[in-house]
Amino acid sequence: MEYYQIGKIVNTHGIKGEVRVQATTDFPEKRFAIGEKVYIFKNQKLVKELTIKSHRKHKQFDLLSFEGLEDINLVEDLKQADLKISADQQDELTEGQYYYHEIIGLDVFDLEGNELGQISEIMQSGANDVWIIKRKQKADLLIPAIKDVVKEIQIENHKVIIDLLDGLDD
């Protein structure tokens, strides 16, 4: 079965078994809804399946608790674990919408066909996502994922075509 990252447990919170999660999903309300199943991975290995008992926002983090783990001592070993969902938990997206795992790893080209690098990470910045493009022998390139810059996404060809506007590659 395939699994997809939706967050990382960065720490515990309080003494009642809550964990602090750095979300990597555009759908935290759905992914972290009470009763939803999540899968805990450590070192790329499935450790356990858990059911979400509570969810709330705190600063830039999502705070979660899990059924049967209502004590800090029971969640202490979850620090730095990855939170994932199974492939069958994903919804069908409308045309023009993509999951992060579909975008990360794509090759990036400018309008002239020059290869710029590969998308290595996506940062959430509030107004729009920012794609980090890993380049050979150059510093990473940060581009906003907006229509003025991202001209075409070709999942089947494993590439993205962008308009490298003035000031983006300084």
N, C-alpha and C positions, 0 to 999 in steps of 0.2 A: 504494500500500500504506500502511496505517496503522501507526504506531509508538507505543509507550508507554514513558514514562520509568521506568527502574528504578534510576537513580543518577546521580551527577555525579562526575567525576574532579576532585578538589580539589588534588591535588599528586602528585609522584612520590615514591617511597620507596626509598631505597638506590640502588645503581648497576647493579642487574641487571634493570632494566626493569619493576619493580613500580610500580603506581599506587595511590594512596590514593583510595578511593571512599566518598562519603557516600551510602549506599543509601536509596532511596525505595520499596522493595518489602517486602512482608510475607514474601517467599519468597527470601531471599538465598541459602540453600543450594541451591535449585533454579536460580535465575537465574544464579548465579555458579559453577555446577558445571563441572568440567573437561570441555572439549569443547563446551560451549554456545556458540552464536553470539550476539554482541551487535553493536549498530550504534552507531557514533560519530557524533554530531551536533555541529556548531558553527554558531552563529547560525541555528538551525532548519534547517540543511542537512545532508543525509546526506554524511558524509565517507568512511567505509569500514566494512566488515564485518570483525569480528575474532573469533577463536576463543580462548576462555579456556584458558590453559595451567595456571594455578595460582590457588588461592584460599585465603586464611586471614584470620582476624580479628586486628585489632591495635587495642586500645583501643576507641573507638566506630566505627572504620572497617573496611571490607573492603579487603584488599590483593589486587589482581589482577595477573597477568601474562598476556601474550598470545603466542600462537604467532608466531614470527618477529620478535618485538620484545623481545629479551632484553638490551637495553642502555639505559641512561638516556637516551642521546642520541636513541634511536628513539621514546621516549614523551614527551619533553619538550613536544612540540607538542600533546599530548592534554590538557594542563592546562585546566580549566574546561569541558571537553567534556561533553556529556550522553551517558549510556549508555541505550540503548533496546532494546526487543525488538519484533519484528513481531507483528501481530495474531494470526497463526496460531501463535505460540509460547505464547499464553495458554491456560490450562487452564479448563475449565468449572467454575465454583464452585457449591457447594451453595446452596440457598435461604437467604437471609439473609446471605450473604457477598458482598462487593463489592470491586472493584478501586478503587484511589485515583482513577483517571481517571473512574470512574463517579460518585464522590461530589463531587469538586472541581467547582465551578460550580453545584451545586444551590442553589435558593432555600430559605431556612430560615424556618419559621413557628412561632409558639408555639401552644399548645393552643386559644387563642381565635381563631386565624386571622390574627393580626398578623404582617406580614412583618418579620423581624429583619435580614435581609441575605443574603449569599451566601457559601458555603464557598469560601475562597480557597486554603487550604493545609491539610495534615494533618501534625501533628507526632507522632513516635513518642516516647512518654514512659516506656516500660517496661511498666507495668501495663496501660495502655490508650492508644489514640490520642487526641489532642486535635485537635478541628476548630477552625480559625480562621475566624470569620465576619466578613467585611468588611461594615461598616455605613456608611450615609450619614450624614455629619456627627456621627459618634460614634466612639469608640475601638473597635478590633476586639474581638470577643467570643470568648473561649476557652471551649469546652465539651468536657467529656469524652465520648468516644463509648462510652457505657455504656447499658444497658437502662433504667436509672432516668431518663435524660435523653432519649435518642433513642427516640421512640415509634413513628415510622413513616418508612420510606424509600420514596419513590415515584419510581423512576427514570423511568418512562414519563411522569409528570406534572412531572418536573424539580423535585421538592420533597422537603423533609424536615420532619417535624413533631417539635418537641421540647417537653419539659416544662422550662421555665426555672426550675429549683429556686432557692430562696432562696440568695443569696450568689453566684450565677453572674454576675449583671449588676450589679456594684457599681462 
